[in-house]
């Protein structure tokens, strides 16, 4: 063998060694991928910066996947413009009403930015200017959130009108303002009632029902200071949490983990789930909508509900783990350092998150109460 090596040119020996090292590296990487492949992989992952005191996701945006993908940008520009991040779900609901997340101006912020429709052709610029405009209107509305939303549709003149007529938004003021403005512009022929029920009132300027239209995509309450708050039902902890766990336990031994599974009725019927689709399904069984069947991911779930200190966890709270990525796995806390989730080797099962265990070492402290 020594003689054979002497006969082989040195450059070929070096090249062969490098090839072997490369193949070894690929083998190691393949092994790592195979191990981590049992956990959910979400192609929409983007690192989200939690803003202290902001309460990201206090309240839930029930929106389409097209809108949900803008959540990181909304958080980014909320932080940039100094807007409390608890307004992010509300802005997602607003975007859902404005565009459904489609087009190059998803927040329809061209007119507020440059005075004419269509001047924005970049979705990120739309979000940037839309968040800035939302904040400006919110401040002018003295944090009356409903007044802010209606003014996003009507324009700033509605705020002045409200301030002269009681100082607080009411549906009646929205209708009367629409009536007054319509009388001024109906001769142009450019305005018509977007809602048939407004025709008898001749309230055809803008959308007098805009507040209701936006809030139908939002689950939560609004506090006296105008900030979104957690749902008044008390959330998933405690008795409600036990119901979620009981619903989830009915699938133990009846499912298998499939990456991307659980996002169609046929998958659900066949017991094919991944971690986030199982959590969504369990909450749906107790009447809580935490996202669309086809679009739920660990990243959409982590923006929902109320942030809870891990020391205050209760059964039914949703817990996150850093596996192959940040928040790569999710489950439902059942108590005693255990959680209910859909894992790669077991399907739906109860697993330990005690210190020293696989999930115990990967629990990242993120806990949400829906």
Secondary structure, DSSP 8 states (H G I E B T S, - for coil): -HHHHHHS-HHHHHHHHHHHHHHHHHHHHHHHHHHHTTS---TT-------TTT-TTSSEE---HHHHTTHHHHHHHHHHTT--GGGHHHHHHHHHHHTTT-SS-TT--HHHHHSSTT----HHHHHHHHHHHHHHHHHHTTT-HHHHHHHHHH-THHHHHHHTTTSS--HHHHHHHHHHHHHHHGGGS----SSGGGGGGT--SS-TTHHHHHHTTEESEE-TTS-EE--TT--SSTHHHHHHHHHHHTTTTS-EE-TT-SSSHHHHHHTEE-HHHHHHHHHHTTT---S-TTT--HHHHTTSSEE--GGG--TT-EEEE-SSSTT-EEEEEEETTEEEEEETTTEEEEEE-STTSHHHHHEEEEEEE-
